[in-house]
C-alpha cells in the first residue's frame, strides 16, 4: 500500500485468512484507499488498460450449502490485466481442482502471459489449464533455494510440449514487462560476469512482433 499508493484495493472478501490480511485492510483504510470486493466479470478500465475479475472463487466457497474448506490459496481472485498490446492472467495459488473448474465452466482464460499458479508447484499448473490459457510466456515466481519444487521438474517439459516459453525469477531475476506502440518487451535482470559486486543490468528476454491495429481492437474491445 505504501509503496504503490493505489486508489483502489480489490480483495476476495472482508474475512481474509490471517492477521496479515487484516493488517492490509487496516493499512488501506489508514491511507484512504477504496476497498472493493469484485464479482465475477467486474471490469475496471482506464485509458487503454483494463483489469477484469474473471472469477471470485470466494463466492463459490461461501455459496449456501457448500461444505468446501476456505483454504488460503484456493479461494481468491482470478484476475486478467490487459493493455492494447497484451493480456496477463493472475490465478493466485489455485490448485488443480480449481483450474479444472475454471476450464470446464468455460471461463475466458486466454492470455499472452500467465503467472504460474502457486509458484509453479506440481499441485497446480495442469496441462489442461495451460492449454486453456494458451500463453506465450509462463512466469514463475520462485527462489533459488526452491528449485525442483518451484517450479516442479515436469513443468519445463510441459511448456516445451505446448510451445510456451518458461521464465523464472530464480534464473532471470525480477521479471518486468513493458508495453508500448503495439508490442511489449519482457526483461529479466543479471549481474555482469555473475559478479556479486556488480549492479543489476536489465536483459531483454522476449519481444514479440508488433500487433496490427485491427488485432489490437479485437482483443481489447
C-alpha positions as CSV (number, residue, x, y, z in Angstrom):
1,X,0.0,0.0,0.0
2,X,2.7,2.5,1.0
3,X,5.0,1.6,-1.9
4,X,2.4,1.6,-4.7
5,X,-0.1,4.1,-3.4
6,X,-3.2,2.5,-5.1
7,X,-6.5,4.3,-5.4
8,X,-8.5,1.0,-5.2
9,X,-7.7,-2.3,-3.4
10,X,-9.5,-5.4,-4.7
11,X,-10.0,-8.2,-2.2
12,X,-11.8,-11.5,-2.2
13,X,-13.9,-10.8,0.9
14,X,-13.6,-9.0,4.2
15,X,-12.8,-12.1,6.4
16,X,-9.5,-13.0,4.8
17,X,-7.5,-15.8,6.2
18,X,-4.9,-14.4,8.7
19,X,-3.7,-11.4,10.7
20,X,-1.6,-10.1,7.8
21,X,-4.7,-9.8,5.7
22,X,-6.4,-7.8,8.4
23,X,-3.4,-5.6,8.7
24,X,-3.5,-4.9,5.0
25,X,-7.2,-3.8,5.3
26,X,-6.3,-1.5,8.2
27,X,-3.4,0.0,6.3
28,X,-5.7,0.6,3.3
29,X,-8.2,2.3,5.5
30,X,-5.5,4.4,7.1
31,X,-4.3,5.7,3.7
32,X,-7.9,6.2,2.5
33,X,-7.6,3.6,-0.2
34,X,-11.0,2.5,-1.6
35,X,-11.7,-1.2,-0.8
36,X,-13.8,-3.2,-3.3
37,X,-14.9,-6.9,-3.4
38,X,-15.2,-7.6,-7.2
39,X,-17.8,-10.0,-8.5
40,X,-17.3,-12.3,-11.5
41,X,-17.0,-10.2,-14.6
42,X,-16.2,-6.9,-12.7
43,X,-14.2,-4.6,-15.0
44,X,-12.1,-1.6,-14.3
45,X,-10.9,0.5,-17.2
46,X,-8.6,3.5,-17.6
47,X,-7.4,4.7,-21.0
48,X,-6.2,1.7,-22.9
49,X,-5.8,-0.6,-19.9
50,X,-8.3,-2.9,-18.1
51,X,-8.4,-5.1,-15.1
52,X,-11.1,-7.8,-15.0
53,X,-12.2,-10.2,-12.2
54,X,-12.5,-13.4,-14.2
55,X,-13.8,-15.2,-11.0
56,X,-14.0,-14.5,-7.3
57,X,-13.7,-18.1,-6.0
58,X,-14.5,-16.9,-2.5
59,X,-18.1,-16.6,-3.8
60,X,-18.1,-20.3,-4.7
61,X,-16.9,-21.3,-1.3
62,X,-19.3,-19.1,0.5
63,X,-22.3,-20.2,-1.5
64,X,-25.2,-21.7,0.5
65,X,-24.9,-25.4,1.1
66,X,-21.2,-25.5,0.2
67,X,-19.1,-27.5,2.7
68,X,-15.8,-26.9,1.0
69,X,-12.9,-25.6,3.0
70,X,-11.9,-21.9,2.6
71,X,-8.2,-22.7,2.1
72,X,-5.9,-19.7,1.8
73,X,-4.8,-20.1,-1.8
74,X,-7.8,-21.9,-3.3
75,X,-10.4,-19.2,-2.7
76,X,-9.0,-16.0,-4.1
77,X,-9.5,-13.7,-7.1
78,X,-8.7,-14.8,-10.7
79,X,-7.6,-11.6,-12.4
80,X,-6.8,-10.6,-16.0
81,X,-5.0,-7.4,-16.8
82,X,-4.9,-6.2,-20.4
83,X,-3.3,-3.3,-22.3
84,X,-3.8,-2.8,-26.0
85,X,-0.7,-4.9,-26.6
86,X,-1.1,-7.9,-24.3
87,X,-3.2,-9.7,-21.6
88,X,-1.8,-11.3,-18.4
89,X,-3.6,-13.8,-16.2
90,X,-3.1,-13.9,-12.4
91,X,-4.6,-17.0,-10.9
92,X,-3.0,-16.8,-7.4
93,X,-2.4,-20.1,-5.6
94,X,-5.2,-22.1,-7.0
95,X,-4.8,-25.9,-7.2
96,X,-5.6,-28.3,-10.0
97,X,-9.2,-28.8,-8.9
98,X,-9.9,-25.1,-9.2
99,X,-8.0,-25.0,-12.6
100,X,-10.3,-27.8,-13.8
101,X,-13.4,-26.0,-12.6
102,X,-12.4,-22.8,-14.5
103,X,-11.7,-24.8,-17.7
104,X,-14.9,-26.9,-17.5
105,X,-17.1,-23.9,-16.9
106,X,-15.7,-22.1,-19.9
107,X,-14.2,-19.0,-18.3
108,X,-12.3,-16.7,-20.6
109,X,-8.7,-17.6,-19.6
110,X,-6.8,-16.8,-22.8
111,X,-3.8,-14.6,-22.1
112,X,-0.3,-13.8,-23.6
113,X,1.3,-14.1,-20.2
114,X,0.5,-16.4,-17.3
115,X,1.8,-16.0,-13.8
116,X,2.2,-19.7,-12.8
117,X,-0.3,-20.8,-10.1
118,X,1.3,-21.5,-6.7
119,X,4.9,-20.7,-7.9
120,X,4.9,-23.4,-10.5
121,X,4.0,-26.2,-8.0
122,X,3.1,-29.7,-9.1
123,X,-0.2,-29.3,-7.3
124,X,-1.1,-26.7,-9.9
125,X,-0.2,-25.9,-13.5
126,X,-2.2,-28.8,-15.1
127,X,-1.8,-29.5,-18.8
128,X,-5.5,-28.7,-19.3
129,X,-5.2,-25.3,-17.6
130,X,-2.1,-24.3,-19.6
131,X,-3.9,-25.3,-22.8
132,X,-6.9,-23.2,-21.9
133,X,-4.8,-20.1,-21.2
134,X,-2.5,-20.8,-24.1
135,X,0.1,-18.2,-23.0
136,X,3.2,-17.3,-25.0
137,X,5.1,-17.0,-21.7
138,X,4.8,-18.6,-18.3
139,X,6.4,-16.7,-15.5
140,X,7.3,-18.4,-12.2
141,X,8.0,-16.5,-9.0
142,X,10.5,-18.7,-7.1
143,X,13.6,-18.6,-5.1
144,X,16.9,-20.2,-5.9
145,X,16.7,-22.5,-2.9
146,X,13.3,-23.9,-4.1
147,X,14.5,-25.3,-7.4
148,X,13.0,-28.6,-8.2
149,X,9.8,-27.8,-6.3
150,X,9.0,-24.3,-7.6
151,X,8.7,-24.8,-10.5
152,X,8.2,-28.6,-10.3
153,X,10.5,-30.7,-12.5
154,X,7.9,-31.6,-15.1
155,X,6.7,-28.1,-15.8
156,X,9.6,-27.2,-18.2
157,X,8.8,-30.4,-20.3
158,X,5.1,-29.5,-20.3
159,X,5.8,-25.9,-21.5
160,X,8.1,-27.3,-24.2
161,X,5.3,-29.6,-25.5
162,X,2.9,-26.6,-25.6
163,X,5.5,-24.2,-27.1
164,X,5.4,-22.0,-24.1
165,X,8.5,-20.1,-23.1
166,X,9.2,-20.5,-19.3
167,X,11.0,-17.9,-17.3
168,X,11.7,-18.0,-13.5
169,X,12.8,-15.3,-11.1
170,X,15.3,-17.8,-9.7
171,X,17.1,-17.8,-13.0
172,X,16.2,-14.5,-14.7
173,X,15.8,-12.3,-11.6
174,X,12.9,-9.8,-11.4
175,X,10.7,-10.1,-14.4
176,X,9.4,-6.8,-15.9
177,X,7.0,-6.3,-18.8
178,X,7.0,-3.0,-20.7
179,X,4.2,-2.4,-23.2
180,X,4.2,0.3,-25.9
181,X,3.5,1.0,-29.5
182,X,1.6,-2.2,-30.3
183,X,4.2,-4.5,-28.8
184,X,5.8,-5.4,-25.5
185,X,9.1,-6.4,-24.1
186,X,9.9,-8.9,-21.3
187,X,13.0,-8.2,-19.3
188,X,15.0,-10.0,-16.6
189,X,18.0,-8.8,-14.6
190,X,21.5,-10.1,-14.3
191,X,24.9,-9.2,-12.8
192,X,27.7,-8.8,-15.3
193,X,30.0,-11.8,-15.3
194,X,28.0,-13.1,-12.3
195,X,30.0,-10.6,-10.1
196,X,28.0,-10.1,-6.8
197,X,29.5,-6.6,-6.5
198,X,28.1,-5.5,-9.9
199,X,24.9,-3.6,-10.3
200,X,21.9,-5.5,-11.8
201,X,21.6,-4.9,-15.5
202,X,18.3,-5.4,-17.5
203,X,18.4,-8.1,-20.2
204,X,15.8,-8.5,-22.9
205,X,14.3,-11.9,-22.7
206,X,11.5,-11.7,-25.3
207,X,9.9,-9.2,-27.7
208,X,7.0,-10.4,-29.9
209,X,6.4,-8.6,-33.2
210,X,4.0,-5.6,-33.1
211,X,0.3,-6.2,-33.4
212,X,-1.7,-4.8,-36.3
213,X,-4.3,-2.1,-35.3
214,X,-7.2,-4.4,-36.2
215,X,-5.8,-7.1,-33.9
216,X,-5.4,-4.7,-31.0
217,X,-9.1,-3.6,-31.4
218,X,-10.3,-7.2,-31.5
219,X,-8.5,-8.3,-28.4
220,X,-9.2,-5.2,-26.3
221,X,-12.8,-4.3,-27.2
